[in-house]
Amino acid sequence: MVLALVQAVIALVVAFGLSLAPDQIGAILAVTAVILGLITRSRVSPA
């Protein structure tokens, strides 16, 4: 859900004039996915 929010925010920012290369967008999404995956793992894994 949060990753979808990040994607939507990036789409809005690009639509309103910020020029990001496709590589930059991909890097932002990849880093966000990794960070959210680590947060999720820490909350659902047994201690």
C-alpha positions, 0 to 999 in steps of 0.5 A, a space after each residue: 500500500 505504501 509502495 503504491 502511494 510512493 508510485 502515485 506521488 512520483 507520477 504526480 510530481 512528474 506530471 506537474 513538471 519535475 523531470 526525472 529520468 526513468 532510471 531515477 524513478 526506477 531507483 526510487 521505487 527499488 529503494 522504497 521497496 527494499 526499505 519497506 520489505 525490511 520494515 515488514 520483515 522485522 514486524 512479521 518474523 518470529 523473534 
